[in-house]
């Protein structure tokens, strides 16, 4: 008797699906410019659009987005979109004999060693922390770290989980891991890629207008997220992995946008001003050296 075997390959070959999987070497260079941009907009649009599909009743109120049931339902939806994104890219890629797999293009490949994982994660995080030297000191002087000490409370707070876990992981995988490989063949330099690919990330935050957010605030968020996207795209290209960008995104979301307005009237104003300047100068000085791919090889 023939042994019973279960395999997806014969079915997939018959259906024409075996030409590319997430573990097969592929290239995105065969896509036309229009096709590549449409594919990038498609995965970005699906990421944002699904939020309004699963919670249509919550879209009329900006406050509703912070309710637990809304966060849970949206988190499940964008996690599904994120999980399907490698297969989406595999379906439109061109297989090649040797090269990066879809997962490696997306920065989701396996680390070579524990040291490799540490360098690809902690060096970008340290660079990001340098930029936030002023806000970090400000929080310490104002004794605002106590709220992060109650771990059980944080793990039961869906708003915190959305900001510190769900959003950073899913957004980096989609907007860095999926969008950047699609746009990369269309531009002539790394800097052009760092400046153009994050625009999809910035545009993805404009939907808050629908939820009642003031237009000036949404435009400011567009600028901030696009700038942040430029930094994390640079780190994504340098490290070849999403771990560093995810760590930076988690850190930045926990810190929030720096409260510059309180600095002039703060009782430690001079110290804070120095910390903000030192942090910015340190970040700018380290940005280039810590972006060398040799550090993460």
C-alpha positions as CSV (number, residue, x, y, z in Angstrom):
1,X,0.0,0.0,0.0
2,X,1.2,3.5,-0.8
3,X,1.9,5.6,2.3
4,X,-0.5,8.5,3.0
5,X,1.2,11.8,2.4
6,X,-0.3,15.3,2.8
7,X,1.2,18.0,0.6
8,X,0.1,21.4,-0.6
9,X,2.5,21.4,-3.5
10,X,0.5,19.2,-6.1
11,X,-2.6,21.2,-5.5
12,X,-0.7,24.5,-5.6
13,X,1.0,23.6,-8.8
14,X,-2.3,22.7,-10.4
15,X,-3.7,26.0,-9.4
16,X,-0.6,27.9,-10.5
17,X,0.2,29.0,-6.9
18,X,3.6,27.3,-6.4
19,X,5.6,29.8,-8.5
20,X,6.3,31.9,-5.4
21,X,6.0,31.3,-1.7
22,X,7.3,33.2,1.3
23,X,10.4,30.9,1.4
24,X,11.3,31.1,-2.3
25,X,13.9,33.5,-3.7
26,X,12.1,36.4,-5.5
27,X,12.6,39.8,-7.0
28,X,10.3,42.8,-7.2
29,X,12.3,44.4,-10.0
30,X,10.1,42.9,-12.7
31,X,7.1,44.9,-11.5
32,X,6.2,48.0,-13.6
33,X,6.4,51.4,-11.7
34,X,2.6,51.6,-11.8
35,X,2.3,48.1,-10.6
36,X,4.8,48.5,-7.8
37,X,3.1,51.7,-6.6
38,X,-0.3,50.2,-6.9
39,X,0.9,47.2,-4.8
40,X,2.3,49.4,-2.1
41,X,-0.9,51.5,-2.0
42,X,-2.9,48.3,-1.9
43,X,-1.2,46.8,1.2
44,X,-1.2,50.2,2.9
45,X,-4.9,50.8,2.0
46,X,-5.9,47.4,3.2
47,X,-4.1,48.1,6.5
48,X,-6.1,51.3,7.1
49,X,-9.3,50.3,5.4
50,X,-9.9,47.2,7.5
51,X,-10.1,49.4,10.6
52,X,-13.3,51.0,9.3
53,X,-14.7,47.7,8.0
54,X,-14.6,46.0,11.3
55,X,-15.8,48.9,13.4
56,X,-18.1,51.0,11.2
57,X,-20.1,52.3,14.2
58,X,-17.0,53.6,15.9
59,X,-16.0,55.8,13.0
60,X,-18.2,58.7,13.9
61,X,-16.6,59.4,17.3
62,X,-13.0,60.0,18.0
63,X,-13.5,58.8,21.6
64,X,-14.8,55.4,20.4
65,X,-11.4,54.4,19.0
66,X,-10.1,54.1,22.6
67,X,-12.9,51.8,23.8
68,X,-11.7,48.3,24.5
69,X,-13.9,46.5,22.1
70,X,-12.9,48.8,19.2
71,X,-9.2,48.3,20.0
72,X,-9.5,44.5,20.2
73,X,-11.5,44.2,17.0
74,X,-9.1,46.5,15.1
75,X,-6.0,44.8,16.5
76,X,-7.3,41.5,15.3
77,X,-8.1,42.9,11.9
78,X,-4.7,44.6,11.3
79,X,-2.9,41.5,12.7
80,X,-4.6,39.5,10.0
81,X,-3.7,41.9,7.3
82,X,-0.1,42.0,8.5
83,X,0.0,38.2,8.6
84,X,-1.2,37.9,5.0
85,X,1.2,40.6,3.7
86,X,4.1,38.2,3.0
87,X,1.8,36.0,0.9
88,X,0.5,39.1,-0.9
89,X,4.1,40.0,-1.8
90,X,4.9,36.4,-2.8
91,X,1.9,36.4,-5.2
92,X,3.1,39.5,-7.1
93,X,6.9,38.8,-7.0
94,X,9.0,37.1,-9.7
95,X,10.8,33.9,-8.6
96,X,14.6,33.8,-9.2
97,X,17.1,31.0,-8.8
98,X,19.2,32.6,-6.0
99,X,18.5,35.6,-3.8
100,X,16.4,36.9,-0.9
101,X,13.2,35.2,0.0
102,X,10.0,37.2,0.6
103,X,10.5,37.0,4.4
104,X,14.1,38.2,4.0
105,X,13.0,41.1,1.7
106,X,10.6,42.0,4.5
107,X,13.2,41.9,7.2
108,X,11.6,38.9,8.8
109,X,14.4,36.4,8.2
110,X,16.1,34.4,11.0
111,X,19.0,36.0,12.9
112,X,22.4,34.4,12.3
113,X,23.4,34.5,16.0
114,X,22.2,35.9,19.3
115,X,24.8,38.6,18.9
116,X,23.4,39.5,15.5
117,X,19.9,39.8,17.0
118,X,21.3,42.1,19.8
119,X,23.1,44.4,17.4
120,X,20.2,44.7,15.0
121,X,17.8,45.5,17.8
122,X,19.8,47.4,20.5
123,X,22.0,49.7,18.3
124,X,18.9,51.3,16.6
125,X,17.2,51.5,19.9
126,X,20.1,53.3,21.5
127,X,20.3,55.7,18.6
128,X,16.6,56.5,19.0
129,X,17.1,56.9,22.8
130,X,19.8,59.4,22.1
131,X,17.4,61.6,20.2
132,X,15.0,61.4,23.2
133,X,17.6,62.4,25.7
134,X,15.8,65.6,26.6
135,X,12.3,64.0,27.0
136,X,13.9,61.1,29.0
137,X,15.5,63.5,31.4
138,X,12.3,65.6,31.6
139,X,10.3,62.5,32.5
140,X,12.8,61.6,35.2
141,X,12.8,65.0,36.7
142,X,9.0,65.1,36.7
143,X,8.9,61.6,38.3
144,X,6.6,60.3,35.5
145,X,8.1,56.8,35.2
146,X,5.9,55.4,38.0
147,X,3.0,54.7,35.6
148,X,5.2,52.2,33.7
149,X,6.2,50.3,36.8
150,X,2.7,48.6,37.2
151,X,3.2,45.9,34.6
152,X,-0.1,44.0,35.4
153,X,-2.1,47.2,34.9
154,X,-0.3,48.0,31.6
155,X,-0.9,44.5,30.3
156,X,-4.6,44.9,30.9
157,X,-4.8,48.3,29.4
158,X,-5.8,47.9,25.7
159,X,-4.8,51.5,24.9
160,X,-1.3,50.8,26.1
161,X,-1.1,47.5,24.3
162,X,-2.3,49.2,21.1
163,X,0.4,51.9,21.3
164,X,3.3,49.8,22.6
165,X,2.7,46.4,21.0
166,X,0.1,46.1,18.2
167,X,0.8,49.3,16.3
168,X,4.6,49.1,16.3
169,X,4.8,45.5,15.3
170,X,2.1,45.6,12.6
171,X,3.0,49.0,11.2
172,X,6.7,48.2,10.8
173,X,6.1,44.9,9.1
174,X,3.6,46.5,6.7
175,X,5.1,49.9,6.1
176,X,8.7,49.0,6.2
177,X,8.7,45.2,5.5
178,X,6.1,45.2,2.7
179,X,6.2,48.7,1.2
180,X,10.0,49.3,1.1
181,X,10.8,46.3,-1.1
182,X,8.1,47.3,-3.5
183,X,9.4,50.9,-3.9
184,X,13.1,50.1,-3.8
185,X,13.4,49.1,-7.5
186,X,11.8,52.4,-8.5
187,X,14.4,54.8,-6.9
188,X,18.1,55.4,-7.6
189,X,19.5,55.7,-4.1
190,X,19.0,54.7,-0.5
191,X,18.2,58.3,0.5
192,X,15.5,58.6,-2.2
193,X,14.0,55.4,-0.8
194,X,14.2,56.7,2.7
195,X,12.3,59.8,1.7
196,X,9.7,58.3,-0.5
197,X,8.7,55.0,1.0
198,X,7.7,56.6,4.4
199,X,5.1,58.8,2.7
200,X,2.7,55.8,2.7
201,X,3.2,55.6,6.4
202,X,2.4,59.3,6.8
203,X,-0.6,59.2,4.6
204,X,-1.9,56.2,6.5
205,X,-2.3,58.5,9.6
206,X,-4.5,61.0,7.7
207,X,-7.5,58.9,8.4
208,X,-7.8,60.3,11.9
209,X,-9.6,63.3,10.2
210,X,-12.6,60.9,9.8
211,X,-12.6,60.3,13.5
212,X,-12.9,64.0,14.3
213,X,-9.3,65.0,14.9
214,X,-8.5,68.6,14.0
215,X,-6.9,69.0,10.6
216,X,-3.8,70.9,11.8
217,X,-3.1,68.1,14.3
218,X,-3.5,65.5,11.6
219,X,-1.2,67.4,9.3
220,X,1.4,67.7,12.1
221,X,1.1,63.9,12.7
222,X,1.6,63.3,8.9
223,X,4.9,65.3,9.1
224,X,6.0,63.6,12.3
225,X,5.2,60.1,11.2
226,X,6.8,60.6,7.7
227,X,10.0,61.9,9.4
228,X,9.9,59.0,11.8
229,X,9.4,56.6,8.9
230,X,12.4,58.0,7.2
231,X,14.5,57.2,10.2
232,X,13.2,53.7,10.6
233,X,13.5,53.0,6.9
234,X,17.1,54.0,7.1
235,X,17.6,51.6,10.0
236,X,15.6,48.9,8.2
237,X,17.9,49.1,5.2
238,X,21.0,49.2,7.4
239,X,20.1,46.2,9.6
240,X,18.2,44.2,7.1
241,X,15.6,43.4,9.7
242,X,12.4,44.8,11.2
243,X,13.6,44.2,14.8
244,X,15.4,47.5,15.2
245,X,12.6,49.6,13.7
246,X,10.0,47.8,15.8
247,X,12.1,48.5,19.0
248,X,12.4,52.2,18.0
249,X,8.6,52.4,17.3
250,X,7.7,50.8,20.7
251,X,10.1,53.3,22.4
252,X,8.8,56.3,20.5
253,X,5.1,55.4,21.1
254,X,5.7,55.0,24.8
255,X,7.6,58.3,25.0
256,X,5.1,60.2,22.8
257,X,5.8,63.5,21.1
258,X,8.2,65.7,23.1
259,X,6.5,68.3,25.2
260,X,8.6,71.3,24.1
261,X,6.1,73.8,25.5
262,X,6.9,72.9,29.1
263,X,10.6,73.3,28.8
264,X,11.0,77.1,29.1
265,X,9.0,77.3,32.3
266,X,10.5,74.2,33.9
267,X,12.4,74.6,37.1
268,X,15.3,72.7,35.4
269,X,14.9,74.6,32.1
270,X,18.6,75.1,31.5
271,X,19.5,71.5,32.1
272,X,16.7,70.3,29.9
273,X,17.6,72.7,27.1
274,X,21.2,71.3,27.2
275,X,19.9,67.7,27.2
276,X,17.6,68.4,24.2
277,X,20.5,69.9,22.3
278,X,23.0,67.2,23.3
279,X,20.5,64.5,22.3
280,X,19.9,66.0,18.9
281,X,23.6,66.5,18.2
282,X,24.4,63.0,19.4
283,X,21.7,61.5,17.2
284,X,22.9,63.5,14.1
285,X,26.5,62.5,14.8
286,X,25.8,58.8,15.3
287,X,23.2,58.5,12.5
288,X,25.7,57.9,9.7
289,X,28.2,55.7,11.5
290,X,25.5,53.5,13.0
291,X,23.9,53.1,9.6
292,X,26.8,51.1,8.1
293,X,25.6,47.6,7.1
294,X,28.9,46.1,8.2
295,X,27.8,46.6,11.8
296,X,24.9,44.2,11.3
297,X,26.5,41.6,9.0
